[in-house]
Amino acid sequence: MNASWICGPAEAAAGPNSLSGIAFNRNNPQGPQVWELPNLEVIREQGPASFGGVASADGLARMYAAAIGPLDGLAPLLDSETVAAVGQIHSSGYDLVNRGRKAFTAGFHATSEYYPALGQGSFGHSGAGGQQAFADPRHGIAFGYTRGLFPFPAGPGRDCELLISASYAAAGAS
């Protein structure tokens, strides 16, 4: 697997008044850097959508597992048609902020683009600090990985790639 598709915030934020610089809060000299926000207690307490989501790896994996299949005796949250639709790429192109190619399904990252072993139809979302969670309906796998603190530089780490590979091998899906 190769997750070299993303650059860290420092690399992407060229100048304080560039599109990337504004997105990464570099145009506010009094404010914290955007990659510092998830480590601030006030952010974790307030829970803003873009930086305040706090979850465990187990919780994320269970959420994706419940989306694509039965869990704890309950029916899947999504029917097979919806899972198929969610797994289709809806937009693809050059990301002006992160300066790289990105593809999105209906509200999720197209994770197969970042981790080709997952295959078409997988969907999920990465966290800027190297976190990753996704569902791979084709293999019946749900995956969640989180870190205790937002590391810098950001982006996917080799540790996450190795965990995904090990998960697929353990499930006999590699």
C-alpha positions in Angstrom: 0.0 0.0 0.0 1.2 3.5 -0.7 -0.3 6.4 1.1 2.0 9.1 -0.4 -1.1 10.8 -1.8 -1.2 13.5 0.9 1.3 16.1 2.2 1.3 17.3 5.7 -0.2 20.7 6.6 3.2 22.5 6.8 4.0 21.4 3.2 0.6 22.4 1.9 0.5 25.8 3.7 2.8 27.7 1.4 2.1 31.2 2.6 -0.2 32.8 5.2 -2.4 34.4 2.5 -2.5 31.5 0.1 -5.6 29.3 0.0 -3.7 26.6 1.9 -2.4 29.1 4.4 -5.9 30.3 5.1 -7.2 26.8 5.4 -4.5 25.8 7.8 -4.9 29.0 9.9 -1.5 30.3 9.1 -2.9 33.8 8.3 -3.8 34.3 12.0 -0.5 35.0 13.8 -2.2 35.0 17.2 -4.1 31.7 16.7 -2.7 28.2 17.1 -1.6 26.3 14.0 -4.5 24.2 12.6 -2.6 20.9 13.5 -2.5 22.1 17.2 -6.3 22.5 17.4 -7.2 18.8 18.1 -4.8 18.7 21.1 -6.5 21.7 22.8 -8.9 20.7 25.6 -11.4 23.4 24.6 -11.7 21.9 21.1 -12.2 18.4 22.4 -14.9 19.7 24.9 -16.7 21.8 22.3 -16.6 19.2 19.6 -16.7 21.3 16.4 -17.3 19.1 13.4 -14.1 19.8 11.5 -11.7 19.2 14.4 -13.6 18.1 17.4 -14.6 14.6 16.6 -13.4 12.3 19.3 -13.8 8.6 18.9 -12.1 5.3 19.7 -10.8 3.0 17.0 -13.3 0.4 18.2 -16.1 2.9 18.0 -15.2 3.9 14.5 -14.8 0.3 13.3 -18.1 -0.6 14.9 -19.9 2.3 13.2 -18.6 1.2 9.8 -19.4 -2.4 10.6 -23.0 -1.5 11.5 -23.3 0.5 8.2 -22.5 -2.5 6.0 -23.6 -5.5 7.9 -25.5 -6.9 10.9 -24.0 -6.0 14.3 -25.2 -7.0 17.8 -28.3 -8.7 16.4 -29.4 -5.6 14.5 -29.9 -5.2 10.8 -27.3 -3.1 8.8 -27.8 0.6 8.9 -27.6 0.8 5.1 -29.2 -1.5 2.6 -27.1 -3.0 -0.2 -28.2 -0.4 -2.7 -27.2 2.4 -0.5 -23.8 0.8 0.4 -23.2 0.4 -3.4 -24.1 4.0 -4.0 -22.0 5.3 -1.1 -19.0 3.3 -2.5 -19.1 5.0 -5.9 -16.8 7.9 -6.6 -18.9 11.1 -7.0 -16.2 13.7 -7.4 -12.5 13.5 -8.2 -9.9 16.2 -9.0 -7.1 18.3 -7.7 -7.5 19.5 -4.1 -6.4 23.2 -4.1 -5.8 23.2 -0.4 -3.8 19.9 0.1 -2.3 20.1 -3.4 -3.0 16.6 -4.5 -5.5 14.5 -6.2 -8.5 13.5 -4.1 -11.6 11.4 -4.8 -14.8 11.4 -2.7 -17.8 9.1 -2.6 -21.1 10.4 -1.2 -19.7 12.2 1.9 -16.6 9.9 2.4 -13.1 9.5 1.0 -12.8 6.9 -1.7 -10.4 4.9 0.4 -9.5 2.5 -2.5 -7.7 5.4 -4.1 -5.4 5.8 -1.0 -5.1 2.1 -0.2 -5.5 0.2 -3.5 -5.7 -3.2 -1.7 -9.2 -2.2 -0.4 -10.7 -2.2 -3.8 -13.6 -0.4 -5.4 -16.6 0.3 -3.2 -14.7 0.9 0.0 -15.5 4.2 1.8 -14.4 5.9 4.9 -12.5 8.9 6.1 -9.0 9.6 7.3 -8.2 12.0 10.1 -5.6 14.6 9.5 -3.4 13.1 12.2 -3.0 9.8 10.5 -6.2 8.3 11.8 -8.2 6.1 9.4 -11.6 4.4 9.5 -13.4 2.7 6.6 -15.7 0.0 5.5 -14.8 -2.5 2.7 -18.2 -4.1 1.8 -16.5 -6.4 -0.8 -14.5 -8.1 1.9 -16.9 -7.4 4.9 -14.2 -5.5 6.7 -14.6 -2.4 8.9 -11.4 -0.8 10.2 -10.7 1.9 12.7 -7.3 3.4 13.8 -6.8 6.4 16.1 -4.0 8.1 17.8 -4.0 9.7 21.3 -2.6 13.0 20.1 -2.6 14.7 16.7 1.0 14.2 15.5 3.0 16.5 13.3 3.7 16.1 10.5 0.2 15.0 9.7 -0.9 12.5 7.1 -1.1 8.8 7.0 1.7 7.0 8.8 3.5 3.8 7.9 2.0 2.3 11.1 -1.5 2.7 9.7 -0.6 1.1 6.4 0.9 -1.9 8.2 -2.2 -2.3 10.4 -4.4 -2.3 7.3 -2.3 -4.9 5.6 -2.2 -7.0 8.8 -6.0 -6.7 9.1 -6.6 -7.9 5.6 -4.1 -10.8 6.0 -5.8 -11.9 9.2 -9.2 -11.8 7.5 -7.8 -13.8 4.6 -8.6 -10.9 2.3 -5.2 -9.8 1.1 
